[in-house]
């Protein structure tokens, strides 16, 4: 097990990271994908996060990519349902993101002292503040 897996067994993934895992198969994601699929880390999510992903999968450019990769939104959501551990929606964290759509990821990460994986600029700008609350923010799981 890598240091990242040992130090951060609990992760919160923003929607773009989830898409990178199984839709785009981003070269930065194999370690994370293996850790999730082998249950070496615990991926936490909420019903809001699930609904956002379901909605995004129907965006025309995402739906086209699913079709190109011979996937469907249902198959993709089944991966989410298999691997994500559903939690209640977390209470508002002491720090608020300028992008309201990202707040749910921050709130859950703070509530569970989780590693937050995101490439969103507004989330990344909060790295130092979130560290004060026990949350490490990274773009890549290493």
N, C-alpha and C positions, 0 to 999 in steps of 0.2 A: 504494500500500500504506500502511496506517495505521501510526502509531508502534507500536501494540501488535503488529502483525504483524511489523514489522521487529525489534523488541526481543525478541519471544518467539515464534520460529518453531516451538517445540516446546510442546505443551500436553498436559495430562492432565485428563480430564473425569470428574467423578464421575457416577454413574448418573442422578441427578436432572437434571443438566445435559444429558445425552444425551436423556433423555425430553423436556426442554424444547425441544431442537432439532427433533425430528421428530414427537413425539406431541402436545405441547401448543402447539408453535409459539409459544413465549413471545416477546413483543415485544422482549425484551432479547437475543434470539439471532440475528437476521438477519446481523449482521456476522460472527459466529463461524461460522454455517452456510455463508455464502458463502466464508469463508476456508478452511474444511475442504473444501468441494466443489470449490473452485478450486485446491486443493493449495498455498495460500499459507501454511498452517501444517501442522505434522506432529502429528497426534493419535496419541499413544502409548497403548497398552492392553495388558493381559495376558489370559491365558486365564481367570484368576479374575474379572476385570472383565467379560469376555464372559459367563461363566456367571452372574454376578450379574444382569446385564441380562436374560439369557434367563429366569431365574427370576422376576424382577420383572414381566416382560411377561405372565406368567400369573396375577398377582394379579387377583382379580375386578374391582376398579375400573379397573385398567389395561387388562385385556382388553376391558372394556366400552367404554373410550375408543378403543381400537384399532378395534373394530367400528364405533363411531360415526363414526370418521374414515375408514372403509372401508380400513383397513390390517389386516395380520395380523402375528403375531409373526415369522413367517418373512420377510416383507418388511422389517420393522424390523431384524431381525438381518442381513439382506443389506446394509442401509445401513451397519451397524456394520462388517461384513466388508469392504465396499468402501472405507471411509474410514479405519478405524483401522489403525495400523501395529502389528502384534503384536510384543511384546518379551517376554523372559523375565521371570519373576517376580523383582522386585528384592529385594535384601537389606534387612533391617530398618534403617530410618533411625535416627539417634541420638535422635530425639524420637518418643515414642509417643502416639498419640491415645487419648483415653478411650473412644472408640467403635471397637472392634476392626474393625468392618466397613469403616471408612474408612482403616485403616492401609495397605492395598494401594495406594491412590491417593497417599498421602504418600510411601511408599517409592519408587514409580516416579518421582514428580516429583523427589525428591531425587537419585535415581540418574542422572537425565538433566538436572538443572537446568532443569526445565520450569516453565512457568506452570501452576499448579493452579487449575482452576475448580471451585468448590464453593459451595453455599449452606448446607452443613451447619454448624451452630453449633460443634460440637466441632472441626472443621477450621479454621474461621475464628478460633477462639480461639488457634490455633497460628501465626497469621500472623507475628508477630515472631520466634518461634523458628525457623520455617522460612526466613525471610529471611536469617538468619545462615548458612544452608546453601545460599543461592543460589536459593531457591524463592520466587516471588511467588505469593501466594494472592489470588484475586479472585472475586467473585460473578458478574461480567459481563465479557465480553471487549470491551474498548473501546480 
